[in-house]
Amino acid sequence: MIHNATRILQSAIDSGQIPGAALGVVWAEGEAEHWVYGKAQLEPESLPLEAAMTFDLASLTKVIFTVPEVLRLVEDGLADLDDPLARFFPEMAWMQNSELPRRTLRQLLTHTAGLPAWAPLYTWNSSPELLKQQVLQHRWEVGEPGPTVYSDIGYILLGLLLERLRGKPLTDFALSSGLTWKPRPENSVATERCPWRGRVLRGEIHDENAFALGGAGQAGLFGSLAGVLEWARSVLEGSLLSQAALEEMTRPQTAERALGWVLWQPGFSGGSLCSPRTIGHTGFTGTGVWIDLERGYAWALLTNRVHPGRHRESGIAELRRAVGNAIAAEWRMSLR
């Protein structure tokens, strides 16, 4: 089912678009298909990509970790999706005239809270604990709720919520096999030569803010291809959460999004040929996972497209769509 897709990827790697890629497809029941090719690192030395290596999943952290963990809070009676932030963070409203404390968890999860997309938090403080307090007490400029504005800040706040209600850092939360907050550098795929840290990052969080926070709700999770695929299988087979929570996670919340997940739409990152009941998400480092709920399969494409630097055109958006279309086309052929 991934034969044509792997030819597309191999051509992209051989032409130098991306250093390496790991592609896989999994069904709710049945074997997964895997394909790995290219380089885990180009500099300071060349290293081959191996199947068991972990990738910096970047914003896949939002949907693989943060969204399910917030839903587990709801399952356990610790929160409701329509609770305002003020219920959990009374210090957020201290000496502020801000709308943010009134925004709900659902609005943060769907990027409709009116928060800005990003801020250079890593320049604010070198202490993770003090930085977390600065995030909570900062007077954020909040727009009107409703319009979708993709926001790392919202998911950083959701990560802080998880830490407060569970009483432990995110890095102590249990993860399924193949996912980790603490990768071994020697078994990790390189990302960028970071100007701020002065080195090629391997087994270190690429996202500057998540690194400064010591792991966060918007980025910082690492995973192998097998780990991401098995996580996706748990969604397909219904074992990740309760049935009610899974239905809520995958239900359209806006025209563009479920809880965190992007819904199928024109220009969808997973291509044009997947079913209308497909959800997906991508990560800045070059990662992505898509789940076709109607056809019962999921696929993950993990690349290190930011290595050795982000400031070049890798064509990753077009590559993702081409791979998704090839997989969908082969699925149709398999039915004949």
C-alpha positions in Angstrom: 0.0 0.0 0.0 3.0 2.4 0.3 4.9 1.3 -2.8 4.2 4.4 -4.9 4.5 6.6 -1.9 8.0 5.3 -1.2 9.1 6.0 -4.8 8.0 9.6 -4.3 9.9 9.9 -1.1 13.1 8.2 -2.4 13.2 10.7 -5.3 12.8 13.6 -2.9 15.7 12.3 -0.7 18.0 11.5 -3.7 17.5 15.0 -5.0 18.4 16.6 -1.7 14.9 18.0 -0.7 15.1 16.2 2.6 17.8 14.2 4.3 15.7 11.2 5.3 12.2 9.9 5.9 10.3 7.2 7.7 6.9 6.2 6.4 4.4 3.8 7.7 0.7 2.7 7.4 -1.2 0.9 10.1 -4.7 -0.6 10.3 -6.9 -1.1 13.3 -6.4 -4.8 12.8 -3.5 -6.2 10.9 0.2 -5.6 10.3 1.8 -2.2 9.8 4.0 -1.4 6.8 7.2 0.5 7.3 9.8 2.1 5.1 12.9 4.0 6.1 15.5 5.7 3.8 18.1 8.4 3.8 20.2 10.1 6.5 19.5 10.8 10.1 22.3 13.4 10.1 24.3 15.2 7.4 26.6 17.2 9.6 28.9 17.4 11.5 29.1 13.8 10.2 26.9 11.7 8.0 24.8 9.0 9.7 22.2 6.6 8.2 18.6 6.7 9.2 17.6 3.6 11.1 14.1 2.3 11.8 14.2 2.5 15.6 15.5 6.1 15.7 13.4 8.8 17.4 12.3 12.0 15.7 11.5 15.3 17.3 7.7 15.3 16.8 7.4 19.0 17.3 3.7 20.1 17.1 2.5 16.5 17.0 2.9 16.8 20.7 -0.3 18.8 20.7 -2.5 16.0 19.3 -0.6 12.9 20.4 -0.1 14.0 24.0 -1.9 17.2 25.1 -5.3 16.7 23.6 -5.7 13.1 25.0 -4.4 14.1 28.4 -6.8 17.0 28.7 -9.6 14.6 27.7 -8.4 12.3 30.5 -8.8 15.1 32.9 -12.5 15.3 31.8 -12.9 11.5 32.1 -11.6 11.7 35.6 -13.9 14.6 36.6 -11.0 17.1 37.1 -12.1 19.5 34.4 -14.7 20.2 31.7 -13.9 21.3 28.2 -16.0 24.4 28.8 -14.4 25.4 32.1 -12.7 28.8 32.0 -8.9 29.1 32.7 -9.7 31.2 35.8 -11.0 28.1 37.5 -7.5 26.6 37.5 -5.2 29.7 37.4 -6.5 32.4 39.8 -3.2 34.1 39.5 -3.8 34.7 35.8 -6.3 37.5 36.6 -4.1 39.2 39.3 -4.0 43.0 38.5 -4.9 42.4 34.9 -7.7 43.6 32.7 -7.6 40.6 30.4 -10.1 38.4 28.7 -7.8 35.4 28.9 -9.0 34.0 32.2 -12.5 33.7 30.7 -11.4 31.6 27.8 -12.2 27.9 27.9 -10.2 24.8 27.5 -12.2 24.0 24.4 -11.2 27.3 22.9 -7.5 26.7 23.6 -7.8 23.2 22.1 -9.4 24.4 18.9 -7.1 27.5 18.6 -10.2 29.8 18.9 -9.2 31.6 22.1 -7.8 34.7 20.4 -4.3 34.1 21.7 -1.2 35.1 19.7 0.5 32.4 17.7 3.9 32.7 19.3 6.2 34.7 21.6 9.9 34.4 22.3 9.5 32.9 25.7 12.9 31.4 25.7 14.4 34.9 25.9 12.4 35.8 29.0 14.0 33.6 31.7 16.5 30.8 32.0 14.7 29.1 34.9 11.8 26.8 33.7 9.8 27.3 36.8 10.1 31.1 36.8 9.3 31.1 33.0 6.1 29.2 33.7 5.0 31.8 36.2 5.8 34.6 33.7 3.6 32.8 31.1 0.7 32.7 33.6 1.0 36.3 34.8 1.9 37.9 31.5 -0.8 40.3 30.2 -1.5 38.6 26.9 -3.2 40.6 24.2 -6.3 38.5 23.5 -8.4 39.0 20.4 -12.1 38.1 20.0 -12.9 34.4 20.4 -14.0 32.4 17.4 -11.7 32.9 14.5 -9.0 30.2 14.2 -5.5 31.5 15.0 -3.1 28.7 15.4 -1.5 29.3 18.8 1.5 27.7 20.6 0.7 29.9 23.6 -2.7 28.2 24.1 -1.1 24.7 24.2 1.6 25.9 26.5 -1.1 26.9 28.9 -2.8 23.5 28.5 0.5 21.9 29.4 0.7 24.0 32.6 -2.9 23.0 33.4 -1.9 19.3 33.1 1.0 19.8 35.4 -1.1 21.6 38.0 -4.0 19.2 38.1 -1.8 16.0 38.0 0.8 17.4 40.3 3.8 16.4 38.2 5.9 17.7 35.3 4.9 16.6 31.8 8.1 14.6 31.5 6.8 12.3 34.3 3.5 11.5 32.5 3.2 7.9 31.2 3.7 7.4 27.5 3.0 4.5 25.2 5.9 2.5 23.8 8.0 4.3 21.2 7.2 7.8 22.6 9.4 9.7 25.0 10.3 13.1 26.5 13.8 11.9 27.1 15.4 10.5 23.9 18.9 9.1 23.8 20.9 11.4 21.5 22.7 8.5 19.9 19.4 7.0 18.8 17.8 10.3 17.6 17.5 12.0 14.3 19.2 15.4 14.0 17.3 18.6 13.5 18.7 22.1 13.1 22.1 23.7 13.7 20.7 26.0 16.3 22.1 29.6 16.3 21.0 30.2 19.9 22.5 27.0 21.3 25.4 26.9 18.8 25.2 23.2 17.9 23.4 20.7 15.7 20.5 19.4 17.8 20.2 15.6 18.3 18.1 14.3 21.1 17.3 17.9 22.2 14.0 19.7 21.7 14.2 21.8 18.6 11.4 24.2 19.6 13.1 27.0 21.6 10.2 27.7 23.9 9.6 24.0 24.7 13.3 23.5 25.4 13.3 26.5 27.8 10.3 25.2 29.6 11.8 21.7 29.9 9.0 20.2 27.7 5.7 21.8 27.0 2.1 21.2 25.8 2.9 22.4 22.3 6.2 20.6 21.5 8.9 18.5 23.1 7.7 14.9 22.5 9.9 12.4 20.6 8.9 9.2 18.9 9.9 6.5 16.6 7.9 5.6 13.5 6.6 2.4 15.2 5.6 4.4 18.3 3.6 6.9 16.3 1.9 4.2 14.3 0.9 2.2 17.3 -0.4 5.4 18.9 -2.5 6.0 15.8 -3.7 2.3 15.9 -5.0 2.9 19.4 -7.2 5.7 18.0 -8.5 3.4 15.2 -9.2 0.5 17.5 -10.8 2.7 20.2 -8.4 1.9 23.1 -6.7 5.3 23.5 -9.6 6.9 25.5 -13.2 6.0 26.4 -15.6 5.9 23.4 -17.2 9.2 24.5 -13.9 10.9 24.7 -12.7 9.6 21.4 -15.9 10.7 19.7 -15.3 14.2 21.2 -11.7 14.3 20.1 -12.5 13.5 16.5 -15.8 15.4 16.2 -15.7 18.7 14.1 -15.6 21.6 16.5 -15.2 24.3 13.9 -15.2 24.2 10.1 -11.4 23.6 10.2 -10.7 21.6 13.3 -11.6 18.9 15.7 -9.9 19.2 19.2 -6.5 20.1 18.0 -6.7 18.0 14.8 -7.1 19.5 11.4 -10.1 18.2 9.4 -10.1 17.3 5.8 -10.5 20.4 3.6 -9.1 21.8 0.4 -5.3 22.0 0.7 -5.4 19.4 3.4 -1.8 18.2 4.4 -2.8 14.6 3.9 -3.8 15.1 0.3 -7.1 15.3 -1.7 -7.9 11.6 -2.0 -8.4 10.6 1.7 -11.9 10.3 3.0 -13.8 13.3 4.3 -13.5 11.7 7.8 -9.8 12.1 7.9 -8.0 14.1 10.6 -4.3 15.1 10.6 -1.6 17.2 12.0 2.0 18.2 11.1 5.1 19.2 13.0 7.6 22.0 12.1 10.5 19.6 12.1 9.0 17.7 9.2 6.7 15.2 10.9 3.0 14.4 10.3 0.3 11.8 11.1 -3.1 11.3 9.5 -6.0 9.0 10.5 -8.7 8.0 8.0 -11.5 7.2 10.3 -13.8 6.1 7.5 -11.4 3.7 5.8 -9.8 2.4 9.0 -6.1 3.2 8.4 -3.6 5.8 9.5 -0.2 6.8 8.2 2.8 8.7 9.5 5.5 10.5 7.6 8.5 11.5 9.7 11.3 13.5 8.2 14.1 15.8 9.4 13.4 18.5 6.8 14.9 21.3 9.1 18.3 19.6 9.1 20.8 21.2 8.9 18.8 24.4 8.7 15.2 25.6 8.4 15.9 28.4 5.9 15.5 26.5 2.7 12.5 25.3 0.7 12.1 21.6 1.2 8.8 21.3 -0.5 7.4 19.4 2.5 3.8 20.5 2.0 3.6 19.2 -1.5 5.5 16.1 -0.5 3.0 15.3 2.2 0.1 15.7 -0.1 1.7 13.5 -2.8 2.4 10.7 -0.3 -1.1 10.9 1.1 -2.6 10.7 -2.3 -0.4 7.8 -3.3 -1.5 5.8 -0.2 -5.2 6.6 -0.8 -4.9 5.5 -4.5 -3.2 2.2 -3.5 -5.9 1.6 -0.9 -8.6 1.9 -3.6 -6.6 -0.5 -5.8 -6.4 -3.0 -3.0 -10.2 -3.2 -2.9 -10.4 -4.5 -6.4 
